[in-house]
């Protein structure tokens, strides 16, 4: 069994499919980077992941902004 930590960055993680993907990845013990424009909504997703024992970090910004990317 491979014990190497798995990491994923999900854009649009505050709503819809992005949020669902983030929550599912965390259930599979994947460390999740959450990226979106709404910090408040990202904090809610991060809280849910952490309460379930997962790891998540927030990156607030827009992927259309070169300085963010």
C-alpha positions as YAML, in Angstrom:
chain: A
units: angstrom
residues:
- id: 1
  name: UNK
  ca: [0.00, 0.00, 0.00]
- id: 2
  name: UNK
  ca: [1.27, 3.46, -0.94]
- id: 3
  name: UNK
  ca: [1.36, 5.75, 2.12]
- id: 4
  name: UNK
  ca: [2.49, 8.80, 0.13]
- id: 5
  name: UNK
  ca: [0.27, 11.79, 1.00]
- id: 6
  name: UNK
  ca: [-2.08, 12.77, -1.80]
- id: 7
  name: UNK
  ca: [-2.81, 16.42, -2.54]
- id: 8
  name: UNK
  ca: [-5.30, 18.16, -4.81]
- id: 9
  name: UNK
  ca: [-6.15, 21.79, -5.58]
- id: 10
  name: UNK
  ca: [-9.78, 22.40, -6.47]
- id: 11
  name: UNK
  ca: [-10.86, 25.66, -8.05]
- id: 12
  name: UNK
  ca: [-14.45, 26.76, -7.57]
- id: 13
  name: UNK
  ca: [-14.42, 24.83, -4.30]
- id: 14
  name: UNK
  ca: [-16.93, 27.02, -2.49]
- id: 15
  name: UNK
  ca: [-20.04, 25.86, -4.39]
- id: 16
  name: UNK
  ca: [-21.57, 23.17, -6.53]
- id: 17
  name: UNK
  ca: [-19.40, 20.53, -8.15]
- id: 18
  name: UNK
  ca: [-16.17, 22.01, -6.76]
- id: 19
  name: UNK
  ca: [-17.48, 21.83, -3.21]
- id: 20
  name: UNK
  ca: [-18.73, 18.26, -3.71]
- id: 21
  name: UNK
  ca: [-15.37, 17.20, -5.18]
- id: 22
  name: UNK
  ca: [-13.51, 18.77, -2.25]
- id: 23
  name: UNK
  ca: [-15.65, 16.97, 0.32]
- id: 24
  name: UNK
  ca: [-15.33, 13.64, -1.51]
- id: 25
  name: UNK
  ca: [-11.55, 13.99, -1.90]
- id: 26
  name: UNK
  ca: [-11.20, 14.69, 1.81]
- id: 27
  name: UNK
  ca: [-13.23, 11.54, 2.61]
- id: 28
  name: UNK
  ca: [-10.61, 9.61, 0.63]
- id: 29
  name: UNK
  ca: [-7.85, 11.07, 2.85]
- id: 30
  name: UNK
  ca: [-6.59, 13.46, 0.17]
- id: 31
  name: UNK
  ca: [-5.24, 16.81, 1.40]
- id: 32
  name: UNK
  ca: [-7.34, 19.49, -0.26]
- id: 33
  name: UNK
  ca: [-6.45, 23.00, -1.42]
- id: 34
  name: UNK
  ca: [-9.64, 25.03, -1.73]
- id: 35
  name: UNK
  ca: [-9.59, 27.92, -4.22]
- id: 36
  name: UNK
  ca: [-12.43, 30.35, -4.92]
- id: 37
  name: UNK
  ca: [-13.35, 34.01, -4.62]
- id: 38
  name: UNK
  ca: [-15.56, 33.74, -1.52]
- id: 39
  name: UNK
  ca: [-13.46, 33.38, 1.63]
- id: 40
  name: UNK
  ca: [-16.53, 32.93, 3.84]
- id: 41
  name: UNK
  ca: [-17.84, 30.02, 1.77]
- id: 42
  name: UNK
  ca: [-14.37, 28.46, 1.57]
- id: 43
  name: UNK
  ca: [-14.10, 28.63, 5.36]
- id: 44
  name: UNK
  ca: [-17.36, 26.68, 5.63]
- id: 45
  name: UNK
  ca: [-16.06, 23.92, 3.32]
- id: 46
  name: UNK
  ca: [-12.75, 23.88, 5.22]
- id: 47
  name: UNK
  ca: [-14.62, 23.56, 8.53]
- id: 48
  name: UNK
  ca: [-16.66, 20.61, 7.22]
- id: 49
  name: UNK
  ca: [-13.53, 18.85, 5.99]
- id: 50
  name: UNK
  ca: [-11.63, 19.42, 9.23]
- id: 51
  name: UNK
  ca: [-14.57, 18.32, 11.39]
- id: 52
  name: UNK
  ca: [-14.56, 15.06, 9.42]
- id: 53
  name: UNK
  ca: [-10.84, 14.63, 10.16]
- id: 54
  name: UNK
  ca: [-9.51, 15.84, 6.81]
- id: 55
  name: UNK
  ca: [-6.97, 18.51, 5.92]
- id: 56
  name: UNK
  ca: [-7.80, 21.60, 3.87]
- id: 57
  name: UNK
  ca: [-6.16, 24.94, 3.12]
- id: 58
  name: UNK
  ca: [-7.87, 28.02, 1.67]
- id: 59
  name: UNK
  ca: [-6.68, 30.11, -1.28]
- id: 60
  name: UNK
  ca: [-8.95, 33.09, -1.89]
- id: 61
  name: UNK
  ca: [-8.84, 34.64, -5.33]
- id: 62
  name: UNK
  ca: [-9.81, 34.30, -8.95]
- id: 63
  name: UNK
  ca: [-8.04, 31.96, -11.36]
- id: 64
  name: UNK
  ca: [-8.59, 34.63, -14.02]
- id: 65
  name: UNK
  ca: [-6.18, 36.89, -12.09]
- id: 66
  name: UNK
  ca: [-2.57, 36.18, -13.17]
- id: 67
  name: UNK
  ca: [-1.23, 37.43, -9.84]
- id: 68
  name: UNK
  ca: [-3.33, 34.83, -8.01]
- id: 69
  name: UNK
  ca: [-2.30, 31.96, -10.23]
...
